[in-house]
Amino acid sequence: MASSSASEAGGAGFPPVALIEGAEATLCEAALAELRERILGDGPRDFNEDRFDLAAAGADASRVLAAARTHPVMAPGRLVYVRGLADRKAARFLEQDLPAYLEDPSPTTCLVLELAKADRRLKWVKQVIAAGERIDCSGPRRPAELRAWVEQRLKSVGLRAERGAAAALVELVGADVDQLALEVEKLCCTPGSRRRWAPTTCPRSRGSFARSRFTN
């Protein structure tokens, strides 16, 4: 993930608005988790995080800005997460409500917008990037980058792949980061798993990874 930041709200340690851009759910969720840590700190999530999907039936965009104007409770800031921005029902919010809000955003709220692909020619996108932070969640695509990502993912959950194991998983699954993350999760749930993982053979199906051999 790559991040570009223009400003932070009053020195609070987080921007008034952030755009998470990417189609890989695993990477977007990781970016959101990092932002949550910066915004809420040790504060209670239940009182300080609101989530909205503007593509959902009955979605009311006015509630987004009402939540953004609400003060945090026992936390440094509030997180207001918005998705469904590609839906036509979000047009008014993006073209009118959001630009007006960003003229005077709440200093204690980070408005987090998630979109698979943003058109940087649009006025609201330019304004968001100028006022806050853009997080690029496009996933790795080259084989070497994918292998390194799998190895890091295994390491983050306490497993280490033996030589060739990450390459075998990438060869099987391909460049789908979300599916790769799912396969790593399956390995973590394998009974008797330890610290080092090596497939007994190059698997022909994803299920065989769940039966792969773990060693010390």
Secondary structure, DSSP 4 states (H G I P E B T S, - for coil): -EEEE---GGGSSS-SEEEEE-S-HHHHHHHHHHHHHHHHTTS-HHHHEEEEETTSTT--THHHHHHHTSPPSSSS-EEEEEE-TTSGGGHHIIIIIHHHHHHS--TTEEEEEEES---TTSHHHHHHHHHSEEEE-PPP-SHHHHHHHHHHHHHHTT-EEPTTHHHHHHHHH-S-HHHHHHHHHHHHTSTT--SEEE-SS--SSGGGGGG-EEE-
